[in-house]
Amino acid sequence: MNSADRKWFTVWNAFSLMILAFFLLFIIYPLLLVLVKSILDAESGGFTLDHLTRFFTRKLYWSTLINSLQVTAVATLLAALLGLPMAYVMSSVKIRGRGLLDILIVISYLSPPFIGAYAWIQLLGRNGVLTNWINELFGIKFDGIYGFAGIVLVFTLQSFPLVFMYISGALKNLDSSLIEAAESLGCNSYQRVSKIIVPLIMPTLLAGSLLVFMRVFADFGTPMLIGEGFKTMPVLIYTQFMGEVGGDDGFAAALCLIVIMMTLVLFFVQRLIANRSTYSMTALKPMQAQPAAGLKKVAAHVFVYMVTGLAILPQAVVIYTSFLKSNGGQVFTGGFALQSYEATLFAKDNDVILNTYGLGLVSIALIVILGIIISYLTVRKGNALNSALDTITMFPYIIPGSVLGISFLFAFNNPPILLSGTALIMIMAFTIRRMPYTVRSSTAIIGQISPSVEEAAISLGASELKTFRKVTVPMMMPGVLAGAIMSWVTVISELSSSIILYTNSTQTLTISIYTEVIRGNYGNASAYSTVLTITSILSLLLFFKLTGKRDISL
């Protein structure tokens, strides 16, 4: 072996190759099988475009894509129109209880959207509390929030926190002297916001909005619960693959391929905007929240409290209804009891909760290990291979969970790699799907660590690998753990992929919530949702403790 070969065969390149092999097996290979099945005739085994042609030539199918785009575009626009003023008001005006409001906003974002859909059914469904009150008060026949309007409502209130967090981070880097200069030149409040602030944060607003777009487009639970006749692409994919009379794998694969192509285009558009439009701002005089008086103070507090209240309302509803007496089904009979908890947490063997935490913890352990190594390779050992790894890690974030679940069944439902029906396939799905949070957080923290610290350890005789274990990793841990907690919250809330991959022995809380809602056992669903919500709250408080933060920004 010559010197060039010895230089290339390092332990870090070995790590890169092993991780690449892992990604090829659990990301690239399943997605390639989706492509193959979408253009393969199931009977003859020959090439065909019938599945794709079937989608584009039948209005029943392509109208579903139009539905998805309509819902996603409207929800994204409304989320941006809500998140931007929320971030500006809370950054410029001192709001009483700001710390608590931050926590409530991020809890509303981290909770699964379908819990919001279920809670709004309780409020504005056909027999909802607010529906009955509206019908009695105005003498009308309001039929509930089902369909387009209901889906948009849930997605908007659940997605605007992401825009809020991104804009809040951008406003922290905004130099308030620019605003003061505009004010001294005669600009009023509206002109200062429209001419100075919005143009400066526009790249961040677009980046956050695109992430909202991808998240909303990929969601399965919300349109499945309240869409009724208004179908979206994830729902169509699920119904075609899991059909009662036997799913159509080829057509489901074609639907998955269409969604993958669309989300990949959106992903690269987002990266293009991020690379071309972003710029750094150094705030010599950072923007500070100032006390307000009179009408401005009242208006700011009313706006912030009202929006936050609407966002957190679903969580409050499920916690409240979990303590109501019921007839064992959809009807709450009045009064309070622990009936729902007795029927779920105490009457059963609790495998659902144990599965949720057990599968989640194993997944998080894998996510942390891979996240640390990938971020180190990306930042410290930059090359074409490691750049490719960094890009591949983002694919699961933009690919809908239902597509990932179907691709896993295509890949691992037969020998030699038979994983379907096992806990391992759930763990791999969770790990792959939620790894980007920890990778991005770890990459950010290692970028703040000076290489001279590692160079000093090496100069004192430590090997590069020992330096990584003893010096770099401990310094990375605050950022790694912060990202791991975000990954943890999203892992235990995962529905789209797990609803396709689970069996009775691997059922999780989110699946139980979904199935109880479908069956009409709203009390049981509320009890399970409360456990999930409390877990998210405790995880968020731990995030604040580890990071030392008191607010939320990205």
C-alpha positions in Angstrom: 0.0 0.0 0.0 1.5 3.3 -1.0 1.6 6.5 1.1 -1.5 8.0 -0.7 -3.6 4.9 0.1 -2.4 4.9 3.7 -3.4 8.6 4.0 -6.8 7.9 2.6 -7.6 4.9 4.7 -8.1 6.7 8.0 -10.5 6.0 10.8 -12.6 9.0 9.8 -12.9 7.8 6.3 -13.9 4.4 7.6 -16.6 6.1 9.7 -17.8 8.0 6.5 -18.0 4.8 4.5 -19.9 2.9 7.3 -22.4 5.8 7.7 -22.8 6.0 3.9 -23.5 2.2 3.8 -26.1 2.7 6.5 -27.7 5.5 4.5 -27.6 3.5 1.3 -29.4 0.7 3.0 -32.0 2.7 4.9 -32.6 5.7 2.7 -31.4 5.3 -0.8 -32.2 1.6 -1.3 -35.9 1.9 -0.1 -36.4 5.1 -2.2 -35.0 3.4 -5.3 -37.4 0.5 -4.8 -40.2 3.0 -4.8 -39.0 4.2 -8.2 -38.7 0.7 -9.5 -42.1 -0.4 -8.3 -43.7 2.7 -9.8 -42.6 1.8 -13.3 -42.8 -2.0 -13.0 -45.8 -4.1 -14.1 -46.7 -6.4 -11.3 -47.8 -9.3 -13.5 -45.3 -9.2 -16.4 -42.4 -7.6 -14.6 -41.8 -5.3 -17.5 -41.5 -1.5 -17.8 -44.7 0.5 -17.7 -45.9 4.0 -17.2 -49.5 2.9 -16.5 -49.3 3.8 -12.8 -48.2 7.3 -13.5 -50.6 7.7 -16.4 -53.4 6.5 -14.3 -52.8 9.3 -11.8 -52.5 12.1 -14.3 -55.5 11.0 -16.5 -58.1 10.6 -13.7 -59.4 13.7 -12.0 -60.2 11.6 -8.9 -56.5 11.3 -8.3 -54.8 14.4 -9.7 -57.4 16.6 -7.9 -56.0 15.2 -4.7 -52.7 16.8 -5.6 -54.4 20.1 -6.2 -56.2 19.7 -2.8 -52.8 19.2 -1.1 -51.2 22.2 -2.8 -54.2 24.4 -2.0 -54.3 23.5 1.7 -50.5 23.7 2.0 -50.3 27.1 0.2 -53.1 28.7 2.2 -51.9 27.3 5.6 -48.3 28.4 4.9 -49.4 31.9 3.9 -51.6 32.2 7.0 -48.8 30.8 9.2 -46.4 33.4 7.9 -49.0 36.2 8.3 -49.4 35.1 11.9 -45.9 34.2 12.9 -44.3 37.4 11.6 -46.3 39.9 13.6 -46.2 37.6 16.7 -42.4 37.6 16.5 -42.2 41.3 15.9 -44.6 42.2 18.7 -42.9 39.9 21.2 -39.4 41.2 20.2 -40.3 44.9 20.3 -42.8 45.2 23.2 -42.4 43.9 26.7 -45.1 41.3 27.1 -46.1 40.1 30.6 -45.4 36.4 31.0 -43.2 36.2 27.9 -41.3 33.1 29.2 -44.5 31.1 29.7 -45.9 32.3 26.3 -42.7 31.0 24.6 -43.2 27.6 26.3 -46.8 27.4 25.3 -46.1 28.4 21.7 -43.4 25.7 21.2 -45.5 23.1 22.9 -48.3 23.8 20.4 -45.7 23.3 17.6 -44.2 20.1 19.0 -47.5 18.4 19.6 -48.7 16.2 16.7 -51.1 18.1 14.4 -53.7 15.3 14.5 -54.1 16.0 18.2 -55.1 19.5 17.3 -57.5 18.1 14.7 -59.1 15.8 17.3 -59.4 18.7 19.8 -61.1 20.9 17.3 -63.5 18.1 16.6 -64.4 18.3 20.2 -65.0 22.0 19.9 -66.3 22.5 16.4 -67.3 19.1 15.2 -70.9 18.3 14.3 -71.7 17.8 18.0 -68.9 20.0 19.3 -69.3 22.4 22.3 -68.8 25.5 20.2 -70.9 24.1 17.3 -73.9 23.6 19.6 -73.5 27.0 21.2 -73.3 28.7 17.7 -76.3 26.9 16.4 -78.4 27.7 19.4 -77.3 31.4 19.6 -77.7 32.2 15.9 -80.4 29.6 15.0 -78.3 28.2 12.2 -77.2 24.7 11.2 -73.4 24.9 11.3 -72.0 21.5 10.2 -68.6 21.7 11.8 -65.1 22.4 10.6 -64.7 19.3 8.4 -63.0 19.7 5.0 -60.8 22.4 3.6 -61.4 25.1 6.3 -60.8 22.7 9.2 -57.6 21.4 7.8 -56.3 24.9 7.2 -57.3 26.0 10.7 -55.4 23.2 12.3 -52.3 23.5 10.1 -52.1 27.3 10.6 -52.3 27.2 14.3 -49.9 24.3 14.5 -47.3 25.7 12.0 -47.1 29.4 12.7 -44.8 28.7 15.8 -42.1 27.6 13.3 -42.2 30.9 11.5 -42.3 32.7 14.8 -39.2 30.9 16.1 -37.2 31.6 12.9 -38.2 35.3 12.8 -37.5 35.7 16.5 -33.9 34.4 15.9 -33.5 36.8 13.0 -34.8 39.8 15.0 -32.2 39.2 17.6 -29.5 39.9 15.0 -31.2 43.1 13.8 -29.4 46.3 14.7 -32.0 48.7 16.2 -29.9 51.7 15.1 -31.3 51.1 11.6 -34.8 51.5 12.9 -33.9 54.6 14.9 -32.3 56.1 11.8 -35.4 55.5 9.8 -37.5 57.0 12.5 -35.3 60.1 12.6 -35.9 60.5 8.8 -39.6 60.6 9.4 -40.7 57.0 8.8 -43.8 56.0 10.7 -44.2 52.6 12.4 -45.7 51.0 9.4 -42.9 52.3 7.1 -40.2 51.2 9.5 -41.6 47.6 9.5 -42.3 47.4 5.8 -39.2 49.2 4.5 -36.6 48.2 7.0 -37.5 45.1 9.1 -39.4 42.9 6.6 -36.7 43.2 3.8 -33.9 42.3 6.3 -35.7 39.2 7.6 -37.3 38.2 4.3 -34.7 35.4 3.6 -35.4 33.9 7.0 -39.2 34.3 6.5 -39.0 32.5 3.2 -36.8 29.7 4.6 -39.2 29.2 7.5 -42.2 29.3 5.2 -40.8 26.6 2.9 -40.2 24.4 5.9 -43.8 24.9 6.9 -44.9 24.1 3.4 -43.0 20.8 3.4 -44.3 19.8 6.8 -47.9 20.6 6.0 -47.8 18.9 2.6 -46.5 15.7 4.2 -48.9 15.5 7.1 -51.3 12.5 7.2 -53.2 12.6 10.4 -55.0 15.9 10.2 -56.6 15.5 6.8 -57.4 11.8 7.6 -59.4 12.9 10.7 -61.2 16.0 9.5 -60.8 16.0 5.8 -63.7 13.6 5.1 -64.4 14.0 1.3 -61.5 16.5 1.0 -58.5 14.1 0.4 -54.9 15.0 0.3 -51.9 13.1 -1.2 -50.7 11.5 2.1 -54.3 10.2 2.7 -54.5 8.9 -0.9 -51.2 7.2 -0.6 -52.2 5.5 2.7 -55.6 4.4 1.4 -54.1 3.0 -1.8 -51.4 1.1 0.0 -53.5 -0.2 2.9 -56.7 -0.8 0.9 -59.2 -3.2 2.5 -59.4 -5.3 -0.6 -55.6 -5.5 -1.0 -53.5 -2.5 -1.6 -52.2 -1.5 -5.0 -48.4 -1.4 -4.5 -47.5 -0.2 -7.9 -50.0 2.7 -7.9 -49.0 3.6 -4.3 -45.4 3.6 -5.4 -46.2 6.0 -8.2 -47.9 8.3 -5.8 -44.9 8.2 -3.5 -42.6 9.0 -6.4 -44.7 12.1 -7.3 -44.5 13.3 -3.7 -40.8 12.6 -3.5 -40.1 14.6 -6.7 -42.2 17.5 -5.4 -40.6 17.6 -2.0 -37.1 17.3 -3.4 -37.7 20.3 -5.7 -38.9 22.2 -2.7 -35.9 21.2 -0.7 -33.4 22.4 -3.3 -35.4 25.6 -3.7 -35.1 26.1 0.0 -31.3 25.5 -0.1 -31.0 27.8 -3.1 -32.8 30.6 -1.3 -30.7 30.0 1.8 -27.4 30.1 -0.1 -28.2 33.1 -2.3 -30.4 35.3 -0.1 -29.1 35.0 3.4 -26.6 37.3 4.8 -25.1 37.9 8.2 -26.1 40.8 10.4 -24.1 42.0 13.4 -26.2 43.7 15.9 -24.1 46.4 17.5 -27.2 47.5 19.2 -29.6 44.5 19.3 -33.3 45.0 19.2 -34.8 45.1 22.7 -38.4 44.8 23.8 -39.5 48.1 25.2 -42.3 48.9 27.7 -45.5 50.1 26.0 -48.3 52.2 27.3 -51.9 53.0 26.5 -53.6 51.4 23.5 -50.4 50.0 22.1 -49.8 48.0 25.3 -53.4 46.7 25.4 -53.4 45.8 21.7 -50.1 44.0 21.9 -51.1 41.9 24.9 -54.5 41.1 23.5 -53.0 40.0 20.2 -50.3 37.9 21.7 -52.5 36.2 24.3 -55.3 35.5 21.9 -53.0 33.9 19.3 -51.2 31.9 21.9 -54.4 30.8 23.5 -55.8 29.5 20.2 -52.5 27.7 19.5 -52.5 25.9 22.9 -56.2 25.4 23.0 -56.1 21.8 21.6 -53.7 20.7 24.4 -55.9 22.3 27.0 -59.0 20.6 25.5 -57.5 17.1 25.5 -56.2 17.5 29.1 -59.6 18.8 30.3 -61.7 16.1 28.5 -59.4 13.4 29.8 -60.9 14.0 33.2 -64.6 14.0 32.1 -67.0 11.2 32.7 -68.2 9.4 29.6 -70.5 6.6 28.6 -67.5 4.7 27.3 -67.8 6.2 23.8 -68.2 9.6 22.2 -70.6 11.1 24.8 -69.3 12.9 27.9 -72.0 12.6 30.6 -70.8 15.5 32.8 -68.7 15.6 35.9 -65.2 14.6 36.5 -63.6 11.2 36.9 -60.5 9.2 36.2 -62.5 6.8 34.1 -60.4 7.5 30.9 -57.2 6.8 32.7 -58.6 3.7 34.3 -59.5 2.4 30.9 -56.1 3.1 29.4 -53.2 3.4 31.8 -54.5 1.1 34.5 -56.8 -1.4 32.8 -54.3 -2.4 30.2 -50.8 -3.7 30.3 -49.3 -0.4 29.3 -47.3 -1.8 26.4 -48.3 1.2 24.4 -46.5 3.6 26.8 -43.5 1.2 27.2 -43.2 0.9 23.4 -43.3 4.6 23.0 -40.6 5.3 25.5 -38.6 2.2 24.8 -38.5 2.6 21.0 -37.9 6.3 21.4 -35.0 6.0 23.7 -33.2 3.4 21.5 -33.8 5.6 18.5 -32.5 8.7 20.3 -29.3 6.8 21.3 -28.7 5.9 17.6 -29.6 9.5 16.6 -27.1 11.0 19.1 -24.2 8.7 18.1 -24.8 9.2 14.4 -25.5 12.9 14.8 -22.2 13.5 16.6 -20.1 11.6 14.1 -21.8 13.1 11.0 -21.5 16.7 12.3 -17.9 16.2 13.1 -17.1 14.7 9.7 -19.0 17.5 8.0 -17.3 20.4 9.9 -13.8 19.0 10.6 -13.3 16.5 7.8 -14.9 18.3 4.9 -14.8 16.5 1.6 -17.2 15.4 -1.2 -18.2 12.2 0.6 -19.0 14.0 3.9 -20.9 16.8 2.1 -23.0 14.1 0.4 -23.7 12.5 3.8 -24.8 15.9 5.2 -27.2 16.3 2.2 -28.6 12.8 2.5 -29.3 13.3 6.2 -31.8 16.0 5.3 -33.8 13.8 2.9 -35.9 12.1 5.6 -36.9 15.5 6.9 -38.6 16.5 3.7 -39.9 13.0 2.6 -43.4 12.4 4.1 -43.5 9.7 6.8 -46.1 7.7 4.9 -43.7 7.5 2.0 -40.8 6.4 4.2 -43.0 3.8 5.8 -44.1 2.3 2.5 -40.5 2.4 1.1 -39.4 0.4 4.2 -42.0 -2.3 3.6 -40.9 -2.5 0.0 -37.3 -2.9 1.1 -37.5 -5.0 4.3 -40.6 -7.2 3.8 -38.7 -10.2 2.4 -35.5 -12.1 2.9 -32.5 -11.5 3.1 -33.4 -8.4 5.2 -36.8 -9.2 6.8 -37.6 -6.4 9.3 -41.3 -5.8 8.8 -43.4 -6.5 11.9 -40.4 -6.1 14.2 -39.4 -3.3 16.7 -36.2 -2.8 14.7 -38.0 -1.4 11.6 -39.8 1.1 13.8 -36.5 2.1 15.4 -34.8 2.5 12.0 -37.8 4.6 10.7 -37.7 6.9 13.8 -33.9 7.2 13.6 -33.8 8.0 10.0 -36.8 10.4 10.0 -35.8 12.4 13.1 -32.0 12.5 12.8 -31.8 15.9 11.0 -32.7 17.8 14.2 -29.7 16.4 16.1 -27.4 16.7 13.1 -28.2 20.3 12.5 -27.9 21.2 16.2 -24.6 19.3 16.5 -23.2 20.9 13.4 -24.0 24.3 14.8 -22.3 23.7 18.1 -19.1 22.2 16.7 -18.8 25.2 14.4 -18.5 27.3 17.5 -15.6 25.1 18.9 -12.2 26.4 17.9 -10.0 23.8 16.2 -7.1 25.0 18.3 -8.5 23.2 21.3 -8.3 19.9 19.5 -4.8 20.8 18.1 -3.6 21.5 21.6 -4.7 18.1 22.8 -3.0 16.4 19.9 0.2 18.4 20.4 0.3 17.0 24.0 0.3 13.5 22.7 -3.3 12.5 22.5 -4.4 10.7 19.3 -7.0 12.3 17.0 -9.6 9.7 18.1 -8.9 10.2 21.8 -9.1 13.9 21.3 -12.5 13.5 19.7 -13.7 11.4 22.6 -12.2 13.3 25.5 -12.3 16.9 24.3 -14.6 17.5 21.3 -17.6 15.3 22.3 -17.9 16.7 25.9 -17.8 20.3 24.5 -20.5 19.3 21.9 -22.8 17.7 24.4 -25.0 20.8 25.3 -25.8 21.4 21.7 -26.1 17.6 21.0 -28.5 17.1 23.9 -30.6 20.1 22.9 -31.1 18.7 19.4 -31.6 15.2 20.8 -34.5 16.5 23.0 -36.1 18.0 19.9 -35.6 14.7 18.1 -37.1 12.9 21.1 -40.3 15.0 21.2 -40.8 14.4 17.5 -40.0 10.7 17.7 -42.7 10.0 20.4 -45.1 12.1 18.3 -44.5 10.3 15.0 -47.6 8.9 13.3 -47.2 9.0 9.5 -44.6 6.2 9.2 -45.5 4.3 12.3 -49.2 3.9 11.3 -47.9 1.8 8.3 -45.1 -0.1 10.1 -46.6 -1.0 13.5 -48.0 -4.3 14.7 -49.9 -5.0 17.9 -46.6 -5.6 19.7 -45.1 -2.3 18.6 -48.1 0.0 18.9 -47.2 3.5 20.3 -49.1 6.4 21.9 -49.7 8.3 18.7 -51.2 5.2 17.0 -53.3 4.5 20.1 -54.6 8.1 20.0 -55.4 7.9 16.3 -57.2 4.5 16.6 -59.2 5.6 19.7 -60.4 8.7 17.8 -61.4 6.6 14.8 -63.3 4.4 17.1 -65.0 7.3 18.8 -63.4 6.6 22.2 -62.6 10.3 22.8 -62.0 9.9 26.5 -59.4 7.3 26.0 -57.8 9.4 23.2 -57.7 12.3 25.6 -55.9 10.3 28.3 -53.3 9.1 25.9 -52.9 12.6 24.5 -52.4 14.0 27.9 -49.5 11.6 28.6 -47.9 12.6 25.3 -48.4 16.4 26.1 -46.9 16.1 29.6 -43.9 14.3 28.2 -43.4 17.0 25.6 -43.7 19.7 28.3 -41.1 18.0 30.5 -38.8 17.5 27.6 -39.1 21.2 26.7 -38.2 22.2 30.3 -35.2 19.9 30.1 -34.2 21.7 26.8 -34.4 25.0 28.6 -32.3 23.7 31.5 -29.6 22.2 29.2 -29.3 25.2 26.9 -29.8 28.0 29.5 -32.4 29.6 27.2 -35.5 31.3 28.4 -37.0 31.8 25.0 -37.4 30.0 21.7 -35.6 31.0 18.5 -33.9 29.3 15.6 
